[in-house]
Amino acid sequence: MDQYIGPEEVLRKKREYLIPCVYHFYDQPMQLVRGEMQYLYDHTGKRYLDCFAGVSVVNCGHCNPDITKAICDQVTTLQHTCTIYLTQNIVNLAERLSQITPGRLQKSFFCSSGSEANEGAALLASIYTGNHEFISLRQGLHGRTKLGMSLTGLSLWRTDASPVGGISFASNAYCYRCPLGKQYPVCDLACADEIETVIKTATSGKVAAMFAEPIQGNGGMITPPLGYFKRVKQILEAYGILFIVDEVQTGFGRTGKMFAIEHYEVEPDIMTVAKALANGTPVGAFIAKPEIADKYTRPGASTLGGNPVTAAAALATLDVIANNDLPARAAALGAQLKAGLLALQERYPLIGDVRGLGLMLGAELVSADKSPASHELDTILEKLKDRGILVGKNGPNRNVLAFQPPLVITREDVDYLLNQLDDVLAEV
Ligand code: PMP
């Protein structure tokens, strides 16, 4: 390994050699040098309780020994071959995904990121339906590639001034600030019904698919009411439009079920995954119902997607999730954390809303007039960091505190986080 250079030099080289869109948190960022389950360690040896998990990636904990061993065993045996040769990890992984994904999702294509997975899912939907338009939700995020960014409704992540055409956006189910000015449940899910209006009035009628995250992560932990996706799916089916669920941030136990769409009891036609699939080793996939998948017959390959090492890491990750029942753990600890956040909300009007499922929770910070308290959020983020706790921020105004810890955290860790947050809120 290269000689240790320290955070100042890392920052200098970052400014000099990385494209500036690669942004970072914190005024004085620490240099992370080691990870161990729910903890990260900086260059001074200071320990941090990681409550962001690299944005829902490290669900099984940093350097989880079982996953590390699987990677090391594979990397010293056969590191890479292209998919033109037969190897077994990739097919075993696809088989495992077909067993744990909802409904009839069965056939997978592996790539290396969530953006690529969404690109591939869109292509498959077009091949199957013969249509080329898409519907997406405001405040959603689906990637940083040309199409991924074009499907993204969150302006903060839409740098491209000339996005791909043929994409129409519908209101999201953001009950705390309803885009339709209504109130749940008297609204009777008007935002879901709006999708039919979008189909009829904003598209040519030839729509291939609708993309949606079950919970919008970067969008601010926007968590639709439980009946929402059933209504959406009924509308899509009536118009022959596929439903592509983006589980890149919500998948693999994070929300208290293996996949977040299971809370809503609907069967997606295609699912996209990445991030936590291999606990941080780069991999992505789209998984489709067989009759849809089987239409994609022309040669397709991803040089690195689903290579023996990442597939071994993913298989070991799925074992860790199953053997430790991490979805149930996320549900139980998420309930503890949410109850704690709701108790804090009673005492601190700065917390306007608490939402999310399992260990994918957000606290929207607001001023007395409900305007976004983005500055206060940054102060809280810094103060928690000083106290050795890392949390995230998201939402269009960056005023939503994001809690997405590794699912291996403990009850004591949750109590510690809540106590420290209580102190910090009192200071702010
Ligand atoms: N979809 C969702 C829901 C995401 O949160 C992200 C990344 N934040 C992506 C897609 C893109 O994934 P990647 O960064 O692996 O390309």
Residues whose N, C-alpha, C, O or C-beta is under 5 A from the ligand:
A	BS01	PMP	S113 G114 S115 E116 L141 H142 G143 E213 G217 D246 V248 Q249 A274
